[in-house]
Amino acid sequence: MIRKGNLYYPTKEFQKAAQLYDKAAENPIKFWEDLANKGILWRKKWQKTFVHKPPYFKWFLGGKLNITETIFESNLVALKNKVALIWEPEPLTESPEYPRGKEKSRKITYGELFSAVCRFANALKKLGVKKGDRVGIYLPMIPEVVIAMLACARIGAIHCVVFSAFSPQALKARLEDTGAKILITADGYFRRGQVIDLKTNADEGVKKTKVKKIIIVKRANNEIPWNKKTDIWYESLVKNQTKSCPAQIMDSEDPFFILYTSGSTGKPKGVLHTCGGYAVQTQATGKWIFDFQPNDVFWCTADVGWVTGHTYGVYSPLLNGITSLMFEGAPDWPTPSRWCQIIEKYRVTILYTAPTAIRMFAKYGEDFVKKHDLSSLRLLGSVGEPIDETAWLWYFQNVGKSKCPIVDTWWQTETGGILITSLPGLGPFRPSYTGLPFPGIKTDILDDRGRSCPVNKKGNLVILPPFSPGLFRGIYKNPKKYRETYWSQYGSKIYFTSDGALRDKQDLIRIIGRVDDVIKVAGHRLSTGELENAVNKHSSVSECAVVGIPDKIKGEVPVIFIVLKKTQPEEKIKPEIIGQIKKEIGPIALPKEIYLVEDLPKTRSGKIMRRILKRLFTGEELGDLSTLSNPEIVEKIKKMTTP
């Protein structure tokens, strides 16, 4: 990487295809049509590329395909013996924490994966699953979750993956909404040295739903409750199935999968994606944003229960014929070096992870990173939330050794794939700035009156027609919610992302955070993301969270929760933090209180649950904490905040 001022540019080995942007800007519909022709196997060509009837739109009308045919049949001769999936279990065979741990990592070729998918697809058909049926998948990070997703896709069933750490109540709500009749789960799985009993949660979650059969993958060999009427072992179900299953031919606009938002900003919504547009966008964004090369080993650290795991853990690498790595456990257990060990062991070339994870590793210092050979890495990615400059620089310097481009990516469950980032072959890269819209994507930053904001002026990020092919087509069974949430702020022709943003002189976009994550202090609107970015610049801060709490005089005031890199006296660090905020933002942003905490409440995908912190002050019910990776921290913080 070459630095020029506060911008970073790729070296010559990465530079390529600058004309992408010019072609896309000239005719974005033709641009996506060309990508669809090159990247996806179609059984029947579409008649019309794009139709727009606000707020609804369609891509590749009349096109027929099955995404699994692009993954498997289109290039099976070349890929049959190539590794598609590497699976690393949490237990270490030499670890005393697992006296009975005997499993080894698994490498599954494209040929082996295809056979497994066909066998399971045939088994699902024998259970009566057909095109359009919804299938619940409640599995941990094991290869069978990929097999289950692809098997559903093979026969045209709509998969709904539910994050394995979600509570029975969360599972139940999703099963009820989708009306799924089949649930695929496991006996248990490993997490931080413990066996998590998933089957018991599944049994509780299916009560009073339409689920008739539960398919159980044997993973942890723990004792589980068994119901002869409903329960079937996965292994016995697929044992005698044939290794061939014809693909169900799908219309481009047929439903592909339903994925529920995490609920971090309210009640979960069933986001519906369709077959053709999602496949095109997923294949193309992976190819260009991650610069996929034939020998790449790609590690997307997200769980498949989230859209990042769907798109860039499963579908995009497989559509591009590369190797995807899947890890069952926590990246910092049993030691902070575990993730480094995995990169070194498998010679990972591309690492795609969240700022939360980067800050967590930075908290441990640099020495443990230096002990491992990370030279195989050639590209780094960031996803899930805006990355602050401090975390960006730590990632760039210590993990990427100042040579790997960092593609900081913005997208949503609703968009289905990355829509804003700097392409690795073009740049430029600016710490804490996400980059440019992907070619073929039109965005703007508007004020509350719908006027385009000038340079460095904060506003609301929107997406303009013709949108992206992979943008979702609706909220399952709730068209009213779809229209009101996304198509009412600026009219039915403009997609409102609910994210605040600004752009610099180079048109690089910086994501400020959710516009509903705004604190109104004495009439002044302050973004929690901007405040957090200011606090994170302090050298002693590992990570922080800012929430607004009610105030009789000012309406709202900020409260800050800070995790330090190492323990320091409060009387020393708090004035420094206040000085940092004054310097970066001004006195209006000064907090009512600063709490030094040992950790922040997070989902297992790494999202900080700010609404839980806020409810500690409002007196509201905290809600279901079972989805947190560290629910015990909430009680500790509660004691600190209680007068």
Secondary structure as GFF3:
##gff-version 3
##sequence-region A 1 643
A	DSSP	beta_strand	2	4	.	.	.	ID=ss1
A	DSSP	beta_strand	7	9	.	.	.	ID=ss2
A	DSSP	alpha_helix	19	26	.	.	.	ID=ss3
A	DSSP	alpha_helix	28	39	.	.	.	ID=ss4
A	DSSP	beta_strand	48	53	.	.	.	ID=ss5
A	DSSP	beta_strand	56	61	.	.	.	ID=ss6
A	DSSP	beta_strand	64	65	.	.	.	ID=ss7
A	DSSP	alpha_helix	67	71	.	.	.	ID=ss8
A	DSSP	three_ten_helix	73	75	.	.	.	ID=ss9
A	DSSP	alpha_helix	76	79	.	.	.	ID=ss10
A	DSSP	beta_strand	83	88	.	.	.	ID=ss11
A	DSSP	beta_strand	106	109	.	.	.	ID=ss12
A	DSSP	alpha_helix	110	126	.	.	.	ID=ss13
A	DSSP	beta_strand	134	137	.	.	.	ID=ss14
A	DSSP	alpha_helix	143	155	.	.	.	ID=ss15
A	DSSP	beta_strand	158	161	.	.	.	ID=ss16
A	DSSP	alpha_helix	168	178	.	.	.	ID=ss17
A	DSSP	beta_strand	182	186	.	.	.	ID=ss18
A	DSSP	beta_strand	188	191	.	.	.	ID=ss19
A	DSSP	beta_strand	194	197	.	.	.	ID=ss20
A	DSSP	alpha_helix	198	205	.	.	.	ID=ss21
A	DSSP	beta_strand	213	217	.	.	.	ID=ss22
A	DSSP	beta_strand	231	233	.	.	.	ID=ss23
A	DSSP	alpha_helix	234	238	.	.	.	ID=ss24
A	DSSP	beta_strand	250	251	.	.	.	ID=ss25
A	DSSP	beta_strand	255	260	.	.	.	ID=ss26
A	DSSP	beta_strand	270	274	.	.	.	ID=ss27
A	DSSP	alpha_helix	275	289	.	.	.	ID=ss28
A	DSSP	beta_strand	297	300	.	.	.	ID=ss29
A	DSSP	alpha_helix	307	308	.	.	.	ID=ss30
A	DSSP	pi_helix	309	315	.	.	.	ID=ss31
A	DSSP	alpha_helix	316	319	.	.	.	ID=ss32
A	DSSP	beta_strand	323	327	.	.	.	ID=ss33
A	DSSP	alpha_helix	338	346	.	.	.	ID=ss34
A	DSSP	beta_strand	350	353	.	.	.	ID=ss35
A	DSSP	alpha_helix	355	363	.	.	.	ID=ss36
A	DSSP	alpha_helix	367	370	.	.	.	ID=ss37
A	DSSP	beta_strand	379	382	.	.	.	ID=ss38
A	DSSP	alpha_helix	389	394	.	.	.	ID=ss39
A	DSSP	pi_helix	395	399	.	.	.	ID=ss40
A	DSSP	beta_strand	406	408	.	.	.	ID=ss41
A	DSSP	beta_strand	420	421	.	.	.	ID=ss42
A	DSSP	beta_strand	436	437	.	.	.	ID=ss43
A	DSSP	beta_strand	442	446	.	.	.	ID=ss44
A	DSSP	beta_strand	459	464	.	.	.	ID=ss45
A	DSSP	beta_strand	474	475	.	.	.	ID=ss46
A	DSSP	alpha_helix	479	486	.	.	.	ID=ss47
A	DSSP	beta_strand	495	503	.	.	.	ID=ss48
A	DSSP	beta_strand	509	514	.	.	.	ID=ss49
A	DSSP	beta_strand	518	521	.	.	.	ID=ss50
A	DSSP	beta_strand	524	527	.	.	.	ID=ss51
A	DSSP	alpha_helix	528	536	.	.	.	ID=ss52
A	DSSP	beta_strand	541	551	.	.	.	ID=ss53
A	DSSP	beta_strand	555	564	.	.	.	ID=ss54
A	DSSP	alpha_helix	570	584	.	.	.	ID=ss55
A	DSSP	three_ten_helix	587	589	.	.	.	ID=ss56
A	DSSP	beta_strand	593	596	.	.	.	ID=ss57
A	DSSP	alpha_helix	610	618	.	.	.	ID=ss58
A	DSSP	alpha_helix	632	641	.	.	.	ID=ss59
###
